[in-house]
Amino acid sequence: MRTEISTAAAFVTRLLRAAGGIGEEQLRCFRECLQEALREHYKHHWFPLVPSKGSGYRCIRINHKMDPLIGKAAGMIGLSHERLFQLLPSELTLWVDPFEVSYRIGEDGSICVLYESPQPGGKTSKPLESRSSCKEEWVIGRSSPSKNYSMMTVSS
C-alpha cells in the first residue's frame, strides 16, 4: 500500500508543481499530508488478495467537485478549493489499487498506468500502455483551462 499511495501523492504533487506558483516546501508538505490522508482513508479498504474490491472507495476524483482528500491536504498548506480548481485538471480520476495506480484526465481520456507490479500467486498484469500517449494526454488535459462552475451565464 505504501508504494501505491506514494505514487498517487507524487503524481498529484507533480500536477501542482507543473501548474506553478507553489513553493517546494509547500509541495513537500502537501505530498506528505496527502499520503497520510490516503493511508488513513484506505486503512480498512485495502484488499491485496482481491485488488478490485474497494476500488470505487479508493478512487480519487475531481469532476466539478474537489476530491475531499486532495482538498484536505491542500487546506493544510493554505490552498483553497478555488485555487486547486485553477491548478489541477477540471476532470481527473486517479485509481489507487493494490499493485496498480492509474489515472485519466477528462471523461474521454486514455487510462494511463503510473505504477504496476505483479500480483501474488504469479498472476500477470496487463502490459503498461505507451508512455508517450499518456504524456500527450496529460499535456492535453492540463492545457485546457479549468471551468468555473460557480457562475452561470444566460444568453437570449
C-alpha positions in Angstrom: 0.0 0.0 0.0 2.9 2.3 0.8 4.2 2.4 -2.8 0.8 2.9 -4.4 0.0 5.8 -2.0 3.4 7.4 -2.6 2.9 7.1 -6.3 -0.6 8.7 -6.2 0.5 11.6 -4.0 3.6 12.2 -6.1 1.5 12.4 -9.2 -0.9 15.0 -7.8 2.1 16.9 -6.5 3.7 16.9 -9.9 0.5 18.3 -11.4 0.6 21.1 -8.9 4.3 21.8 -9.5 3.7 21.9 -13.3 1.0 24.5 -12.8 3.4 26.7 -10.9 3.0 29.2 -8.2 3.6 26.9 -5.2 6.9 26.6 -3.4 8.8 23.4 -3.0 8.3 23.3 0.8 4.6 23.7 0.4 4.6 21.0 -2.2 6.5 18.6 0.1 4.1 19.3 2.9 1.1 18.8 0.5 2.5 15.4 -0.6 3.1 14.3 3.0 -0.4 15.4 4.1 -2.0 13.7 1.1 -0.1 10.5 1.8 -1.3 10.5 5.4 -4.9 11.2 4.4 -4.8 8.4 1.8 -3.2 5.9 4.4 -5.9 6.7 6.9 -8.7 6.6 4.3 -7.6 3.3 2.8 -6.7 1.6 6.2 -9.7 -0.8 6.2 -10.3 -0.8 2.4 -7.1 -2.4 1.0 -7.5 -6.0 -0.2 -4.3 -7.3 -1.9 -5.9 -10.7 -2.5 -8.9 -9.1 -4.4 -7.4 -5.9 -5.7 -10.6 -4.7 -7.4 -12.5 -4.9 -4.1 -12.9 -1.3 -2.8 -11.6 0.3 -6.0 -14.5 2.8 -6.1 -13.9 3.8 -2.5 -10.2 4.4 -3.1 -10.8 6.4 -6.3 -9.6 10.0 -6.2 -11.9 12.2 -8.3 -12.1 15.7 -9.4 -15.2 16.3 -11.6 -16.7 19.7 -10.9 -16.2 18.9 -7.2 -12.9 18.7 -5.4 -11.9 15.3 -4.0 -12.1 15.7 -0.2 -8.7 14.1 0.4 -7.0 16.4 -2.0 -8.9 19.3 -0.6 -7.8 18.4 3.0 -4.1 18.2 2.0 -4.4 21.5 0.2 -6.0 23.1 3.1 -3.0 22.2 5.2 -0.8 24.4 3.1 -3.4 27.2 2.7 -4.7 26.4 -0.8 -8.4 27.0 -1.3 -10.6 24.8 -3.4 -10.9 27.7 -5.9 -7.1 27.8 -6.3 -7.0 24.0 -6.7 -9.5 24.2 -9.5 -7.2 26.7 -11.2 -4.1 24.5 -10.8 -5.5 20.9 -11.4 -7.3 19.5 -14.4 -11.1 20.1 -14.1 -11.7 16.4 -14.6 -9.2 13.9 -13.1 -9.7 10.3 -12.0 -7.0 8.5 -10.1 -7.4 4.9 -9.2 -5.2 3.7 -6.3 -5.4 -0.1 -6.1 -3.2 -2.9 -4.8 -0.5 -3.4 -7.4 -1.6 -0.6 -9.7 -2.1 3.2 -9.8 -3.6 4.7 -12.9 -5.3 7.9 -14.0 -7.4 9.5 -16.6 -7.7 13.2 -17.4 -11.0 14.2 -18.9 -14.0 11.9 -19.3 -12.9 10.6 -22.6 -9.1 10.5 -21.9 -6.9 7.4 -22.1 -6.3 5.5 -18.9 -2.6 5.7 -18.1 -0.7 3.5 -15.7 1.6 5.2 -13.2 2.7 2.1 -11.3 2.2 -1.6 -11.7 3.6 -4.6 -10.0 2.9 -8.3 -10.3 0.2 -9.7 -8.2 0.9 -12.5 -5.7 0.3 -16.0 -6.9 2.0 -15.5 -10.3 -0.9 -13.6 -11.9 0.5 -11.4 -14.6 -0.8 -7.9 -15.1 -1.6 -6.3 -18.3 1.3 -4.5 -20.0 1.8 -0.8 -19.4 0.3 1.5 -22.0 2.5 3.6 -24.2 4.1 6.3 -22.0 4.1 8.8 -24.9 0.3 8.6 -25.3 0.0 9.2 -21.5 2.3 12.2 -21.6 0.3 13.6 -24.5 -2.9 13.0 -22.6 -1.5 14.8 -19.6 -0.5 17.8 -21.7 -3.9 17.9 -23.4 -5.7 17.7 -20.0 -3.6 20.5 -18.5 -3.7 22.8 -21.4 -7.5 23.1 -21.3 -8.4 25.7 -18.7 -10.4 24.6 -15.7 -14.0 25.5 -15.9 -15.6 27.8 -13.4 -18.8 26.1 -12.3 -19.9 28.6 -9.7 -21.0 31.1 -12.5 -24.0 30.7 -14.8 -24.5 32.8 -17.9 -27.7 33.3 -19.7 -28.0 34.4 -23.2 -31.1 35.3 -25.2 
